[in-house]
Amino acid sequence: MITKRIIPCLDVRDGRVVKGVNFTGLRDVSSPVALGKYYSDAGADELVFYDITASAEGRRLFTDVLREVARTIFIPLTVGGGINTLEDFDRVLKCGADKVSVNSGAIRDPNLILEAARRYGDQCVVISADVKRVEGQFRVFARGGRDDTGLEAIGWLKKCVGLGAGEVVLNSIDTDGVKRGFDLEMLDAVCNAVSVPVIASGGAGCIEDFVRLFQTLPKVDAGLAASIFHFGEVKLQDLKAALAENGIPARILSQAPGSAGESPR
């Protein structure tokens, strides 16, 4: 089993980290700069930065805050929100991103994946899908979970990987923020359909949810979460230790650099 990654997610709106339930009811959490540094110091394997209203508001991703976050962390950074063109890819990469996550932009123009993979390499292109059950089907939603695209999710993700996406982030709208565990059924279907790394997002409520995820679905490469980390319900070092105790390989820092005490709020 390959080393599993633990990835905190910063959902950013108007320059602040926010979090809700089922993609609604957003509340303020913290500064993305302070929170990003905290996670980098505390032993996170990667960090995801989503400008969650960029697509819905039809604007470009805010880059000033992104630059500050990139300057303060020492782990890989994936950035998404309002990514619609190759120029958007170029802009966020120049701001310090290591990978670029595309969602609504790819739905509008799937060739964006192909063009970006050719220019920057497939390892740089992440397809993020917000998926919800509709009439017994896994359905892809756009604009931050607002619009039902009518696309069947498994076929859509297979197409995106075929075009050059090097990684899949599966965001289950059904389990987002509910804290009752990852959507194992949905994740299993995706893992069996694609050959690239799959990141599980939506539903983590405790350490046991991550253990169950990796034990049940060893094909899943990483677990992504937000509120349980933001509000101190789960400490990264405790989670990594629990994974190791259960025979799940994870990178563990012997001593986290800098200050990794209470999560800044």
matplotlib code that plots the C-alpha trace (Angstrom):
import matplotlib.pyplot as plt

x = [0.0, 1.4, 1.8, -1.6, -1.9, -3.9, -5.0, -6.6, -8.8, -9.2, -12.5, -12.0, -14.6, -13.8, -10.3, -11.4, -11.7, -15.3, -17.2, -20.7, -22.8, -23.9, -22.2, -24.6, -24.7, -21.1, -19.6, -16.3, -13.3, -10.0, -7.4, -6.2, -2.6, -2.5, -4.4, -2.2, 1.0, -0.5, -1.2, 2.2, 3.9, 1.6, 2.4, -0.2, 1.0, -0.6, -2.9, -5.9, -7.0, -10.5, -11.9, -15.4, -17.4, -15.1, -17.0, -20.5, -19.6, -18.0, -14.7, -11.0, -9.6, -8.2, -4.4, -3.2, -4.2, -3.0, 0.5, 0.6, -0.4, 2.1, 4.9, 4.2, 3.8, 6.4, 4.1, 2.5, -0.4, -3.4, -5.5, -9.0, -11.9, -12.6, -10.2, -11.6, -8.6, -4.9, -4.2, -5.9, -3.6, -0.6, -1.6, -2.1, 1.0, 3.0, 1.4, 2.9, 0.5, 1.9, -1.3, -4.4, -7.9, -10.6, -14.3, -16.8, -14.3, -13.8, -17.6, -17.9, -14.8, -13.4, -10.6, -9.2, -7.9, -6.2, -4.6, -3.4, -2.0, -0.1, 1.4, 2.0, 2.0, -0.8, 0.6, -0.4, -4.0, -6.6, -10.2, -12.5, -16.0, -18.9, -21.2, -24.7, -27.1, -30.1, -32.7, -30.3, -27.5, -24.2, -24.7, -22.0, -22.9, -21.2, -20.8, -19.9, -22.7, -25.4, -26.2, -27.1, -25.2, -27.0, -23.6, -23.3, -20.2, -18.4, -18.4, -17.5, -14.4, -13.3, -13.5, -11.5, -8.7, -8.6, -8.1, -5.1, -6.2, -3.6, -5.6, -9.3, -10.8, -14.3, -16.4, -19.6, -22.2, -24.4, -21.8, -20.1, -19.9, -22.2, -19.3, -20.7, -17.9, -16.7, -19.0, -17.5, -20.0, -19.3, -15.6, -15.5, -17.2, -14.7, -11.6, -12.8, -13.3, -10.0, -6.3, -5.0, -4.9, -8.3, -8.7, -11.7, -13.5, -16.7, -17.9, -15.0, -16.0, -13.4, -10.1, -11.9, -13.5, -10.0, -9.0, -12.2, -11.6, -8.2, -8.9, -12.1, -10.8, -7.0, -7.1, -8.0, -4.7, -5.7, -8.3, -9.3, -11.2, -11.9, -14.0, -12.7, -9.2, -10.2, -12.1, -9.5, -11.7, -8.9, -5.2, -3.1, -0.4, -3.0, -4.6, -1.2, -0.4, -3.7, -3.1, 0.3, -1.2, -3.7, -1.0, -1.8, 1.4, 1.5, 4.2, 4.8, 6.9, 9.0, 8.6, 6.5, 8.5, 7.3, 4.1, 1.6, -0.6, -4.2, -5.7, -5.9, -9.5]
y = [0.0, 3.4, 6.2, 7.9, 11.6, 13.8, 17.1, 20.0, 22.1, 25.9, 27.0, 30.7, 33.4, 37.1, 36.4, 34.3, 30.5, 29.4, 26.1, 24.9, 21.7, 20.2, 23.3, 25.7, 27.7, 29.0, 30.4, 32.3, 30.2, 32.0, 33.7, 31.4, 32.6, 31.7, 28.5, 27.4, 28.0, 26.1, 23.0, 23.1, 23.2, 20.5, 17.8, 18.1, 16.3, 18.8, 21.8, 22.6, 26.2, 26.7, 30.2, 28.8, 31.7, 32.6, 30.4, 31.3, 35.0, 34.7, 36.2, 35.2, 33.7, 36.1, 35.9, 38.3, 36.0, 33.0, 34.4, 35.0, 31.4, 30.0, 32.0, 30.7, 26.9, 24.2, 21.5, 21.0, 23.4, 22.7, 25.7, 25.9, 28.2, 30.2, 28.2, 28.5, 29.1, 28.2, 31.8, 31.0, 27.9, 30.0, 32.8, 30.5, 28.5, 31.7, 32.6, 29.5, 26.6, 23.2, 21.8, 23.4, 22.1, 22.6, 21.9, 24.1, 25.3, 21.7, 21.2, 24.2, 23.1, 19.6, 20.4, 22.7, 19.5, 18.3, 21.7, 22.2, 18.6, 19.2, 22.5, 21.8, 18.0, 15.8, 15.8, 19.4, 19.0, 17.9, 17.3, 18.1, 16.9, 17.9, 14.9, 14.2, 11.4, 12.3, 9.7, 6.9, 8.3, 10.0, 13.4, 16.1, 19.6, 22.9, 26.4, 25.2, 22.6, 25.0, 23.6, 20.1, 19.6, 16.3, 14.6, 11.1, 11.3, 8.1, 8.5, 12.2, 11.4, 8.6, 11.1, 13.8, 11.3, 10.2, 13.8, 14.1, 14.8, 13.3, 13.3, 13.2, 14.9, 13.5, 15.9, 14.1, 16.8, 14.2, 13.8, 17.2, 18.7, 16.0, 14.2, 10.7, 9.3, 9.4, 8.4, 4.9, 3.7, 6.7, 6.5, 2.8, 3.4, 6.1, 4.1, 1.2, 3.5, 5.5, 4.7, 7.9, 8.9, 9.6, 12.0, 11.5, 14.6, 15.2, 13.5, 13.1, 13.5, 11.6, 9.7, 6.4, 7.7, 8.0, 4.5, 3.1, 4.9, 3.5, 0.0, -0.4, 1.3, 0.9, 2.4, 5.8, 7.8, 10.6, 11.9, 15.6, 17.4, 20.9, 21.6, 18.8, 20.2, 23.9, 23.5, 21.3, 18.2, 16.1, 16.9, 15.9, 14.2, 12.2, 11.1, 10.1, 8.1, 6.3, 5.4, 4.0, 2.0, 0.4, -0.5, 2.3, 4.0, 7.8, 10.4, 11.3, 14.2, 13.4, 17.0, 19.5, 22.7, 26.0, 26.4, 23.7, 24.3, 25.3, 25.9, 29.7, 31.0]
z = [0.0, -1.0, 1.6, 2.1, 2.0, 4.4, 2.8, 4.6, 2.3, 2.5, 1.1, 0.5, 0.1, 0.1, 1.4, 4.3, 5.0, 5.3, 5.9, 5.5, 5.3, 1.9, 0.3, 2.1, 5.3, 5.1, 8.2, 8.8, 10.0, 9.8, 7.6, 4.8, 5.3, 9.0, 8.5, 5.6, 7.7, 10.6, 8.4, 6.7, 10.1, 11.6, 9.1, 6.3, 3.1, 0.8, 0.9, -1.3, -1.8, -3.4, -4.3, -3.9, -5.4, -8.3, -10.8, -9.5, -9.7, -13.1, -12.0, -11.8, -8.7, -6.2, -6.5, -3.8, -0.9, -2.9, -3.2, 0.5, 1.3, -1.2, 0.4, 3.9, 3.3, 2.4, 1.1, -2.4, -3.1, -5.3, -6.4, -7.9, -8.5, -11.6, -13.8, -17.3, -19.6, -20.1, -19.0, -15.6, -15.3, -16.0, -13.6, -10.5, -11.2, -11.3, -7.9, -6.4, -7.1, -7.8, -9.3, -10.7, -10.0, -12.7, -12.3, -14.0, -16.6, -17.8, -17.9, -20.2, -22.3, -21.8, -24.2, -21.5, -19.7, -22.9, -23.6, -20.0, -19.8, -23.0, -21.8, -18.2, -17.8, -16.6, -13.1, -12.9, -13.9, -11.3, -12.2, -9.3, -9.4, -7.1, -7.2, -5.8, -6.2, -8.4, -9.3, -8.6, -10.6, -9.6, -11.1, -11.7, -10.4, -11.4, -10.0, -6.4, -6.3, -7.5, -11.0, -12.0, -15.3, -16.2, -16.6, -15.2, -12.9, -13.6, -17.4, -17.0, -14.8, -17.2, -20.1, -18.1, -17.3, -20.9, -21.8, -19.5, -15.9, -13.6, -10.4, -9.4, -6.4, -5.7, -3.6, -2.4, -1.9, -0.1, 2.7, 2.7, 6.2, 7.6, 9.5, 9.1, 7.1, 3.5, 0.6, 0.2, -2.4, -4.7, -4.2, -5.0, -8.3, -9.2, -8.2, -10.3, -13.3, -13.4, -13.1, -11.6, -8.0, -6.3, -3.4, -1.2, -0.1, 1.9, 5.1, 7.5, 11.1, 13.1, 12.9, 12.4, 9.2, 7.6, 8.9, 7.5, 4.2, 3.5, 4.9, 2.8, -0.3, -0.6, -4.1, -2.6, -2.4, -0.1, 2.3, 2.2, 4.9, 6.2, 9.3, 11.5, 11.0, 11.1, 14.4, 16.1, 16.2, 14.7, 15.0, 12.0, 14.2, 16.0, 12.7, 11.2, 14.4, 14.2, 10.5, 11.4, 14.3, 11.8, 9.3, 6.9, 5.7, 6.3, 6.5, 10.1, 11.3, 14.4, 15.4, 13.4, 12.6, 13.8, 15.8, 15.4, 18.5, 18.3, 14.9, 14.3, 14.3]

ax = plt.figure().add_subplot(projection="3d")
ax.plot(x, y, z, "-o")
ax.set_aspect("equal")
plt.show()
